[in-house]
Amino acid sequence: GNRGFLSLTPLFILGLATVLTRLTQPWARRLFLASTVCLFLWNAVLMFAQLSEMIPYQGEFSWSHLLSALPQLPLKMLAKVRNL
């Protein structure tokens, strides 16, 4: 897991602050923001796919299967919430 990185959070924040101060061009800041948002959304999709068991807890995993099944993700998440 990523728990080992929790104690390094201040260093990551300093690194992020350094990157942001060096992005002086407005287009560079927008590109950085768009990239960050895309990575956040990708992480959220993977998290919800794991929770809805579209990504199996054990066994084989196929990216092509996941990408073809992504339109069903909202319905599977609703079904999972109803079963709670």
C-alpha positions as CSV (number, residue, x, y, z in Angstrom):
1,G,0.0,0.0,0.0
2,N,0.9,3.7,0.1
3,R,0.9,4.1,3.9
4,G,4.7,4.3,3.8
5,F,4.4,7.5,1.9
6,L,2.2,9.3,4.5
7,S,5.2,10.5,6.5
8,L,6.7,12.0,3.3
9,T,3.6,14.2,2.6
10,P,5.4,17.4,3.6
11,L,8.2,16.7,1.1
12,F,5.6,16.1,-1.7
13,I,3.9,19.4,-0.8
14,L,7.2,21.2,-1.0
15,G,7.9,19.6,-4.4
16,L,4.4,20.5,-5.6
17,A,4.9,24.1,-4.4
18,T,8.2,24.3,-6.3
19,V,6.6,23.0,-9.5
20,L,3.7,25.5,-9.2
21,T,6.0,28.4,-8.7
22,R,8.0,27.5,-11.8
23,L,4.8,27.4,-13.9
24,T,4.7,31.0,-14.9
25,Q,2.9,30.7,-18.2
26,P,-0.9,30.6,-18.0
27,W,-1.0,27.7,-20.5
28,A,1.5,25.7,-18.4
29,R,-0.7,26.1,-15.3
30,R,-3.8,25.1,-17.3
31,L,-2.0,22.1,-18.7
32,F,-0.8,21.1,-15.2
33,L,-4.3,21.5,-13.8
34,A,-5.9,19.5,-16.7
35,S,-3.3,16.7,-16.2
36,T,-4.0,16.6,-12.5
37,V,-7.8,16.5,-13.0
38,C,-7.4,13.6,-15.6
39,L,-5.2,11.6,-13.2
40,F,-7.8,12.2,-10.4
41,L,-10.6,11.0,-12.6
42,W,-8.7,8.0,-13.7
43,N,-8.0,7.1,-10.1
44,A,-11.6,7.5,-9.2
45,V,-12.7,5.3,-12.1
46,L,-10.3,2.6,-11.0
47,M,-11.4,2.9,-7.4
48,F,-15.1,2.5,-8.3
49,A,-14.3,-0.4,-10.7
50,Q,-12.5,-2.1,-7.9
51,L,-15.5,-1.5,-5.5
52,S,-18.0,-2.7,-8.0
53,E,-15.9,-5.8,-8.6
54,M,-15.3,-5.0,-12.3
55,I,-11.7,-5.4,-11.3
56,P,-11.5,-8.8,-9.6
57,Y,-10.0,-9.0,-6.1
58,Q,-8.2,-12.2,-7.2
59,G,-7.4,-13.9,-10.5
60,E,-6.8,-12.5,-14.0
61,F,-7.4,-8.9,-15.0
62,S,-7.9,-7.6,-18.5
63,W,-7.7,-3.9,-19.4
64,S,-9.7,-4.5,-22.6
65,H,-12.5,-6.2,-20.6
66,L,-12.5,-3.3,-18.1
67,L,-12.5,-0.6,-20.9
68,S,-15.4,-2.3,-22.7
69,A,-17.4,-2.7,-19.5
70,L,-16.9,1.0,-18.3
71,P,-20.3,2.2,-19.5
72,Q,-21.9,-0.3,-17.0
73,L,-19.9,1.2,-14.1
74,P,-22.6,3.6,-12.8
75,L,-25.2,0.8,-12.8
76,K,-22.9,-1.6,-11.0
77,M,-22.1,1.1,-8.4
78,L,-25.8,1.8,-7.8
79,A,-26.5,-2.0,-7.4
80,K,-23.6,-2.2,-5.0
81,V,-24.9,0.7,-2.9
82,R,-28.4,-0.8,-2.8
83,N,-27.0,-4.0,-1.4
84,L,-25.3,-2.3,1.5
